[in-house]
Amino acid sequence: MLVSAERGRITKIDAGKVSRGEFFTTDSAWLNKPVRKFLSEAFAASPVALDPFAGDGHLLHLVAAEFGVAIQGFDIASKHWPKNDSLKKIANPAGAVIITNPPYLANHSAKRKGVDSLVAKYFAKGFDNLYKLALDRSLAVADYVVAIVPETFLLSSFDKSRLQLVSVIEGDLFSDTEAPAVVACFGPTAKKSQVFVNNKKIGELDALLALRKFSNYKKSVIHFNVAAGRIGLRAVDSSDGVTPIAFMLAKDFKYAAGKVSHSSRLMTYVEMPNLSDAQIAEVIRIANERLASIRGESQDLVLAPFKGNDKNGKRRRRLDYALAREILNFAARQNV
Ligand SMILES: C[S@@+](CC[C@H](N)C(=O)[O-])C[C@H]1O[C@@H](n2cnc3c(N)ncnc32)[C@H](O)[C@@H]1O
């Protein structure tokens, strides 16, 4: 048992459990209508399911009961399955459909939690999170891979050419973590990936991601993290459920300018030195409108999740500065 002192709080850490990304999928909400349809087609091609990170086998037992398929598992630590380091290599001679919830562990978290020596060999492969290495290993040996992965996968640069369907799960899937998750379904060939929120289709992934890049306009001068900036930016939804991400006049932003530093990412002030005060006010108005339309059209998926849900049960989001810059630039070009 390690002890980690993070932000002044002392937490006990089970190093083995943390380094194995060990938390189990105790809820069956991941097997919703679109995922079920995808799996029916995959099992028609190969009626065997394999979880190379099987843990207690929750996923396998569910698909065995629902689809009547044969099951096979590996794990590095569980007594229920043959031992295998599946982050190194997965044997899949039968061409089984891989269904898994692999270990999640970001490189920076491994360092912060003091378990990096246990997992350094995996990060040497160049991925910044263990689940990406697990996906890469799985895709190398299976035509069909259904994986429960963090929602941030959608905004990551991981190769999504074989991704055919994504289902965002609202609700907690796991026994002891609230990590927002999606079910990513990969097939044997490249296809446009369809995105669902639970059972509801909301569009194609490419079209949703394109909402992040909309201005081919000449770039305005925009400086972030300037204490004397005339634009206040609350870049996260507050937990109270009534104070969402917003641009506002600095004088209306109740945030101490002295707290802003070069590394601020959540609350800050922004300056656009080439604009008059009247133009700044107009930019703020247009930027908030644009943000609202992007949030609506993408059902918030173009924004990264931030620390669980608000008081109304809605997932909180963070606006990264790349997108904030895009929005401000767009607003400035409408305005001047
Ligand atoms: C997030 S849990 C998920 C377990 C199961 N798939 C589920 O959904 O309930 C990840 C599992 O991967 C196993 N694991 C971690 N690193 C592994 C490795 N290198 N090779 C094989 N299994 C590993 C852990 O022991 C743990 O049981």
The ligand as an SDF file (V2000), in Angstrom:
LIG
                    3D

 27 29  0  0  0  0  0  0  0  0999 V2000
  -10.7090   -2.3900  -15.8340 C   0  0  0  0  0  0  0  0  0  0  0  0
  -10.4820   -4.0510  -15.3250 S   0  0  0  0  0  0  0  0  0  0  0  0
  -11.7540   -4.7710  -16.2380 C   0  0  0  0  0  0  0  0  0  0  0  0
  -12.0680   -6.1860  -16.0070 C   0  0  0  0  0  0  0  0  0  0  0  0
  -13.2020   -6.7350  -16.8570 C   0  0  0  0  0  0  0  0  0  0  0  0
  -12.8960   -6.6200  -18.2700 N   0  0  0  0  0  0  0  0  0  0  0  0
  -14.4900   -6.0010  -16.5410 C   0  0  0  0  0  0  0  0  0  0  0  0
  -14.9510   -5.2170  -17.3600 O   0  0  0  0  0  0  0  0  0  0  0  0
  -15.0480   -6.2040  -15.4650 O   0  0  0  0  0  0  0  0  0  0  0  0
   -8.9780   -4.4230  -16.1240 C   0  0  0  0  0  0  0  0  0  0  0  0
   -8.4630   -5.8220  -15.9010 C   0  0  0  0  0  0  0  0  0  0  0  0
   -7.2670   -5.9240  -16.6680 O   0  0  0  0  0  0  0  0  0  0  0  0
   -6.3330   -6.7030  -15.9430 C   0  0  0  0  0  0  0  0  0  0  0  0
   -4.9930   -6.3340  -16.4460 N   0  0  0  0  0  0  0  0  0  0  0  0
   -4.2640   -5.2280  -16.1740 C   0  0  0  0  0  0  0  0  0  0  0  0
   -3.0980   -5.2530  -16.8440 N   0  0  0  0  0  0  0  0  0  0  0  0
   -3.1150   -6.3980  -17.5730 C   0  0  0  0  0  0  0  0  0  0  0  0
   -2.1860   -6.9920  -18.4890 C   0  0  0  0  0  0  0  0  0  0  0  0
   -1.0260   -6.4000  -18.7680 N   0  0  0  0  0  0  0  0  0  0  0  0
   -2.5150   -8.1630  -19.0650 N   0  0  0  0  0  0  0  0  0  0  0  0
   -3.6960   -8.7820  -18.7820 C   0  0  0  0  0  0  0  0  0  0  0  0
   -4.5980   -8.2760  -17.9000 N   0  0  0  0  0  0  0  0  0  0  0  0
   -4.3080   -7.1040  -17.3170 C   0  0  0  0  0  0  0  0  0  0  0  0
   -6.5780   -6.3200  -14.4950 C   0  0  0  0  0  0  0  0  0  0  0  0
   -6.0900   -7.3210  -13.6230 O   0  0  0  0  0  0  0  0  0  0  0  0
   -8.1060   -6.1540  -14.4690 C   0  0  0  0  0  0  0  0  0  0  0  0
   -8.7140   -7.3630  -14.1160 O   0  0  0  0  0  0  0  0  0  0  0  0
  1  2  1  0
  2  3  1  0
  2 10  1  0
  3  4  1  0
  4  5  1  0
  5  6  1  0
  5  7  1  0
  7  8  2  0
  7  9  1  0
 10 11  1  0
 11 12  1  0
 11 26  1  0
 12 13  1  0
 13 14  1  0
 13 24  1  0
 14 15  1  0
 14 23  1  0
 15 16  2  0
 16 17  1  0
 17 18  1  0
 17 23  2  0
 18 19  1  0
 18 20  2  0
 20 21  1  0
 21 22  2  0
 22 23  1  0
 24 25  1  0
 24 26  1  0
 26 27  1  0
M  CHG  2   2   1   9  -1
M  END
$$$$
